[in-house]
Amino acid sequence: MQRGMYYWIIILFLSALVFIALAGAEPDDYTVTWNRTYGGPAAGETAYAIIADPGGTGFFLAGETETFGAGKADAWVVRLTPEGNEAWNSTYGGEEADTARSIIQTGDGNLLVAGTLTLVTNRTRLDTDAWVVKIDPSGSEIWNRTYGGPDVNASANAVIGTDDGGYVFVGSIAPWGENRSGAWVVRLNESGDEVWNRTFGGAGNSTANAVTRLPGGDFIFAGSTDSSGAGKADAWVVRLNASGDEVWNRTFGSPDDDDARAVINTTDGNILIAGTFTERPDNETVDTDALLMKLTPDGDIIWNWIYGDVGVNESASAVIETSDGGYIFAGETGFPGMDDTDAWLVGTDAEGAVAWSRTFGGMNPGDRAVSVLQPAEDWLLFAGTFNATARGGAVNTDAWVVRQGPVPEPTPTPGPTPTAAPLKPPKAPAVHQKPAVTATPTAVITTPVATATPKPTITKAPTETPTPRPTKTAKPTKEPTATVTATWTPTPTPTPTEKPNTHDGDENDGDDHNDDGSSGPLSGMVWYDLNADGSRNPGEPGIPGISVRLIGHRTMSDYTVTGSDGSYRFSSLPTGGYAGVEFLMPDGYSCTTPGSGSDARPIGGTVAFAEGDDSRHTLNAGFVGGYQAGTPVAAYGWVRGTVWSDGNRDGVNDDMYGLTDIEVRLLDAGGAVVASARTRYHDYYTSMYLFGPLLPGEYSLAFTAPENYIFTDPGRDSHADPLTGMTDPFRVGGGETIVRDAGLILSLAPAQSLPPGETNEPDEEIGDSKKRDDVDDAAEEEREEQVITSEPQEPDGEASGGPREDDDDGPDREKSKDQDDRHKPGEDRPKQGDD
């Protein structure tokens, strides 16, 4: 990319940010209050993890140093004051290369450090073991243990506490001298004794980079594998129960190398993954981007995006949730072939839409952020590595921490701060998903009792240790010896809104091209293929309420929903053409055999894709399923609805939290079950189920409340009886869509009561809870008439998407341009709501 064009993109992106309403100070309003490096001259130091001291007295940084200690490199822990000054630093290890990759605070007020210790076996052979050290707040060792043995090479990449006072660490394990590795998960008691260990993987290389504990006691680890999946190495996510047995595993990725480097629980009860995704925009050039994926606890995709500029390599190594429900990830960015990389911080809203982006670093390669914190709402920190190598001098990398906040604070030791590079525009196509493959159980390669767990997808360990490179800016303030990771406080920001899809006023001069160079329109039909022959025959009805996505050559350009007759329409196509259209299939529906009436082919459990080009202005999709009560006639009907969380218990869907994976049963007039479905993410409706086509008649619904939930009192938006979960009977027919919703609230034991002024809104939503912009039916008409100012065109030049046709059953869901421009076409790609 030419530099002139790059800066023009930056200008456009900065303009777009003006339209983003923030709940707090935007990072551009922040000041670098201090910026420090830690380490000695002409040596290598790195920070891999940073945590805040709960007492508010500073931070603990974990990494490695070559300047201090007994060996080639030693595990290093540094305690910092709130101002970034070193309080103390301690090294741990032997004569070979050792490192600390993770640090946590324990329940008894001490610290636990996990990493790798290198030993010499038989005086000739280097052997690495996973290593866990418990220290007190002054750095003194309480106990230290190694895990592995002389016949394997093992490592620990991350550690967490368990609900019984013990710990779980994850990493990799490989037979000594062999070219394969497995992901390794080990559970310890509070004294460091092994409770169990499990190995996951196949014939290739797999590793676990991060781990989190779910509220019920299960564990999720994230890493990479090249033993199964779509390409070389794939991002890999595995859920285990408390005994270490696999519950499920998923791989995601492209034909090139992809990686999951971080995993966290989100406050809505889901899981967020951060890592890297590799693509080839021109089928040759390798382009690496940062990756965020939000999953339900069952491993289903809620949304996934990639971030970065075309021709620039980016990565995400850490992610946190902010106080407003958004996210901040930390990583690295740099033009390929140039001796310069920078630390990169990006803030998003709750749906993954980019709110802001900032870079930090010098003129050498190797500047990176690998850990990020938000110790308080109004400030943040990141930690990583800064390359302070002088021109022509010996390589010199330092541990690096930068604090930002709205109020400047004096830096004790004067010195220049790294230059913040210009904002880099986001790119966000979706990531390719590969189905989980059941791998042959791998024999345990650990000296302790390793239990091999068979399961699909294994991943190579993504180098979580970033490679230092020279930086181009002056060094940050230098402190003697310590390495600390800094925290970074993200600014919460809501997604900008677009105009509703009205399709009115489509002024076209008749040449199928708009005045801005885009072409159009594009329209089509989603219909029910009763005989599953791929052709639309007389009497086969259109399906209402189906989400349809217009896919550009690199991004999703627009989306709409089918009307009551199953038709959809986009008034214009993106400049430069489009790749096709995606159709989201509700639970129980699948794609029919492609034929003369259907252009769509399945690319996942919930997505059908119809390939298009500039000459195609009609694309249709046929679905099949088992919900019709018989061959429908002209009077068939449909039943659709959603399940939502009623935080204030008023029976009105004003909190707009959709709940997925809720069972809904359709009953006939005699009370027999006709069909069953589960709610799924579906763009416009967030949480949606659909039954039909149905013969005319009387039906009712039975909603199943999950454990600890009950139904709210019936109101304008909730039709379920609080005691039974049943709706009143209703008539279906006349080609109409009947809408029946259900509101859920957390149940309270008889003795429990809510504090004054508080509502019983669930802290953890079921499945993939998302905000929806549909309000009650009474407000639909008024909403459809509103015009919401749209934000400017995305920096990558993709069309912002033309107006759309309003849904007959509900208003359009507002969606930010940042979010719309993150899909890319291609097969085997996870999309929002993909299983």
Beta strands, then each sheet from edge to edge (+ up, - down):
strand 1: 31-38
strand 2: 45-52
strand 3: 59-65
strand 4: 74-80
strand 5: 86-92
strand 6: 99-105
strand 7: 111-121
strand 8: 125-135
strand 9: 141-147
strand 10: 152-161
strand 11: 167-175
strand 12: 182-188
strand 13: 194-200
strand 14: 206-213
strand 15: 219-225
strand 16: 234-240
strand 17: 246-252
strand 18: 259-265
strand 19: 271-279
strand 20: 287-295
strand 21: 301-307
strand 22: 313-321
strand 23: 327-334
strand 24: 342-348
strand 25: 354-360
strand 26: 368-376
strand 27: 379-387
strand 28: 397-405
strand 29: 433-434
strand 30: 450-453
strand 31: 477-479
strand 32: 522-528
strand 33: 547-551
strand 34: 556-561
strand 35: 567-570
strand 36: 580-584
strand 37: 589-591
strand 38: 600-602
strand 39: 607-611
strand 40: 621-625
strand 41: 637-641
strand 42: 643-645
strand 43: 657-658
strand 44: 663-667
strand 45: 673-678
strand 46: 680-681
strand 47: 687-694
strand 48: 697-703
strand 49: 709-711
strand 50: 730-732
strand 51: 737-739
strand 52: 742-746
strand 53: 770-771
sheet 1: 26+ 27- 28+ 1- 31-
sheet 2: 2+ 3- 4+ 5-
sheet 3: 6+ 7- 8+ 9-
sheet 4: 10+ 11- 12+ 13- 30-
sheet 5: 14+ 15- 16+ 17- 29+
sheet 6: 18+ 19- 20+ 21-
sheet 7: 22+ 23- 24+ 25-
sheet 8: 35+ 32- 40- 37+
sheet 9: 34+ 33- 36+ 39- 38+
sheet 10: 46+ 47- 41+ 51+
sheet 11: 49+ 52- 42- 43+ 53-
sheet 12: 45+ 44- 48+ 50-
end
